[in-house]
Amino acid sequence: GVEGVGEVERFQAELEFVQCLANHSYIHHLAQAKVLEDPAFLNYLEYLQYWKRPEYAQYVIFPHCLFFLDLLQEERFRDAVTHA
């Protein structure tokens, strides 16, 4: 893990980030900031797929964020958001 960051803090931060993906304005912001072009960020999105597993998904308040997590795996969707 990250030095100085406990499991609870990481869990909370990742849950908060995943749920931010429910906000189309936030996704648009990521696209405009060119974050969606960063291979490290794309790897992070792939890593976050674990939130779709039932033992984690039960903590998600905005389940449609998981739909956008999937869509962000697709280059066509990322391109469409970037050029919207």
C-alpha positions as CSV (number, residue, x, y, z in Angstrom):
1,G,0.0,0.0,0.0
2,V,0.9,3.7,0.0
3,E,3.2,4.7,2.9
4,G,1.2,6.4,5.7
5,V,-2.2,5.5,4.2
6,G,-4.2,2.8,6.0
7,E,-6.6,0.3,4.5
8,V,-9.6,2.2,5.8
9,E,-8.5,5.5,4.3
10,R,-7.7,3.9,1.0
11,F,-11.1,2.1,1.0
12,Q,-12.9,5.4,1.7
13,A,-10.9,7.4,-0.9
14,E,-11.4,4.8,-3.6
15,L,-15.1,4.5,-2.8
16,E,-15.5,8.3,-3.0
17,F,-13.6,8.5,-6.3
18,V,-15.6,5.6,-7.9
19,Q,-18.8,7.4,-6.9
20,C,-17.6,10.6,-8.5
21,L,-17.9,8.8,-11.8
22,A,-21.7,9.0,-11.4
23,N,-21.3,12.7,-12.2
24,H,-21.1,13.3,-15.9
25,S,-19.7,16.8,-15.3
26,Y,-16.8,15.2,-13.4
27,I,-16.1,12.8,-16.2
28,H,-16.2,15.7,-18.7
29,H,-13.7,17.5,-16.4
30,L,-11.4,14.5,-16.4
31,A,-11.6,14.4,-20.2
32,Q,-10.9,18.2,-20.6
33,A,-7.9,17.9,-18.2
34,K,-6.6,15.1,-20.5
35,V,-6.6,12.6,-17.5
36,L,-8.4,10.1,-19.6
37,E,-5.4,9.9,-21.9
38,D,-3.0,9.0,-19.1
39,P,-2.1,5.2,-19.2
40,A,-1.5,5.2,-15.5
41,F,-5.0,6.6,-14.9
42,L,-6.5,4.0,-17.3
43,N,-4.7,1.3,-15.3
44,Y,-6.2,2.8,-12.1
45,L,-9.7,2.6,-13.6
46,E,-9.1,-1.0,-14.5
47,Y,-7.9,-1.7,-10.9
48,L,-11.1,-0.1,-9.6
49,Q,-13.2,-2.8,-11.3
50,Y,-13.2,-4.6,-8.0
51,W,-16.0,-2.3,-6.9
52,K,-18.4,-4.3,-9.1
53,R,-18.0,-7.3,-6.9
54,P,-20.9,-7.7,-4.5
55,E,-18.8,-7.5,-1.3
56,Y,-17.7,-4.0,-2.4
57,A,-20.7,-2.9,-4.5
58,Q,-22.9,-3.0,-1.3
59,Y,-21.1,0.2,-0.2
60,V,-21.8,2.1,-3.4
61,I,-24.6,4.7,-3.0
62,F,-24.7,5.7,-6.7
63,P,-24.6,2.3,-8.6
64,H,-24.7,4.0,-12.0
65,C,-21.1,5.0,-11.3
66,L,-20.2,1.4,-12.0
67,F,-21.7,1.6,-15.4
68,F,-19.5,4.6,-16.2
69,L,-16.5,2.8,-14.7
70,D,-17.1,0.2,-17.4
71,L,-17.7,2.8,-20.2
72,L,-14.4,4.5,-19.3
73,Q,-12.6,1.3,-20.2
74,E,-13.7,1.9,-23.8
75,E,-11.6,4.2,-26.0
76,R,-14.6,5.2,-28.1
77,F,-16.4,6.5,-25.0
78,R,-13.3,8.3,-23.7
79,D,-12.9,10.0,-27.2
80,A,-16.6,10.9,-27.3
81,V,-16.4,12.6,-23.9
82,T,-13.2,14.4,-24.8
83,H,-14.7,15.8,-27.9
84,A,-18.2,16.6,-26.5
